[in-house]
Amino acid sequence: MVASEIRKEAYDVLEKILRSERPEFLALYGRRRVGKTFIVRDHFESKKGVVFFDVTGSKDASMTEQITNFTIRLGQIFYGGVKLAHEGNWNGAFRQLTDAIARAPDKQKIVLFFDEFPWMATKNSRLLQNLDYFWNQYWSKDKRIKLIICGSSASWIINNIVNNKGGLHNRMTHHIRLDPFNLSQTKHFMRQLGVRLTNQQILQIYMVTGGIPYYLMNIERGQSAVQSIDQLAFKNKALLLNEFDVLFSSLFNHYEVCVEIIRLLAKRRYGVGKEEILNGISIGKGAQGLKILESLEDAGFIMSFKPHFHTKKGIYYRIIDEYAIFYLNWIEPVKNTLLKHSFDAGYWEAQQKSPSWQSWSGYAFEAICYKHIRQIRRALKLSSVAIPNSWRYVPRKHSEERGAQIDLLFDRQDDAVTICEIKYNNKPFVIAKDYVDILKRKMMVFKQQTRTKKQLFLAFIAANGIQNNYYSDDIVDGIVTLDDFFVE
């Protein structure tokens, strides 16, 4: 399976704008290393009858440096490498581009690909204002032009391009949010690389990489998941060793605060309230703190939710990025050692016998479940309008009541609620009598505290299923296994 089949929806949009007989304006965004640049270059670079003008912003470069890079690329693409006069501002640079476009043959499509555009938009550069002017005044009147604005800072693209309130308002014709691969796409991508592993092995790799194509490309054929993770994370110059700091510093202006939030959420498996987060970060309350939370969610590191039947308590957040969870649990505690020398082969395998590994693997598997809601719904034969959520009841201090936590539930339109237990085990999960008592008490607390009169069903999302016995037959109404996650 080639990349265009794995990313079919994105490639279909790219082909649609290329074939279009009108000017097109596409916004493309997604987190770092997810493959944005690859799909654009892969689709347009070798197309006949297409002028592909691509320029990439540079992190922390000055406006002069950004324009210099732009001008050099302009000379290379449109003038056979001729060195052009440097313009001191974006108005001049875009005028040069507009003149070059006018010289291009009428029958040629012209793709303008501005990659990492947020990095190009340095302070006081007026890049966005000039993009606004030249799109509306010139480029939007030329049916040959296909403008693609791309960036890893998803929130910047969303706020400044997708939801632009100025001259670019409603000018965008298409947008693509490129997400990490799901489990099925990861399996196909790895097979394309010649790596053939079982679903269980792929899940273990996914719990570390989160389906990021760049990380997956570094997995070697003939190695098990354990061996691959050893190579990716626990060697002296391992790919994932320094990726955490690079990842956040490249995506966010206030990346130290972003990391503060990620660290806080990583310690609280069931989520943290918005007010508690804002009170706990160094930047404090206010619009800036809210923007940072929004940026982290737009980039796919965290998710917001309102606990079911407790919407008055406000918004909560939980971390859902597998790599960040893995890094904070396993790499950071030994990073100073790894910077000096590699661990022996088998290090990761040895960790799997520890209680810490059991806790982390359950946490990571939950994050994966939240990203595969569509597959879970299908396996449980639920309607697409069944609303996924979580629920938690914490009694007041000194109360004799007992609390309860529900990992995932689906509030259905057919007067029922499906309550899901999420379990990660290397073998079928065994339901014993004492665990049945816990489950029944949990459902009773849920019914009492929510005052719901809906029918309650209990389902298990267990990577390796559950072992059939008297107790499972008595209480379990549905089962989702790992194989269900791999169905598109």
ABEGO torsion letter per residue (X at the ends): XBAAAAAAAAAAAAAAAAABABBBBBBBBEBBGAGAAAAAAAAAAABBGBBBBBBBBBBGBBAAAAAAAAAAAAAAAAAGGBBBBBBABAAAAAAAAAAAAAABBAABBBBBBBBGAAAABBBGAGAAAAAAAAAAAAAAABAABBBBBBBABAAAAAAAAAABABAABGABABBBBBBBBBAAAAAAAAAAAGBBBBAAAAAAAAAAAGGBAAAAAABBBGBBAAAAAAAAAABAABAAAAAAAAAAAAABABAAAAAAAAAAAAABAAEBBAAAAAAABAAEBEAAAAAAAAAAAAAGABBBBBBBGAAAAEBBBBBABAAAAAAAAAAAAAAAAAAABBBBBGAAAAAAABAAAAAAAAAAAAAAAAAAAAAAAAAAGBBAABBBBBBBBBBBBGBABBBBBBABBBBBAAGBBBBBBBBBBABBBBBBAAAAAAAAAAAAAAAAAAGBABBBBBBBBBAAEBBBBAAAAAABABBBBAAAAABX
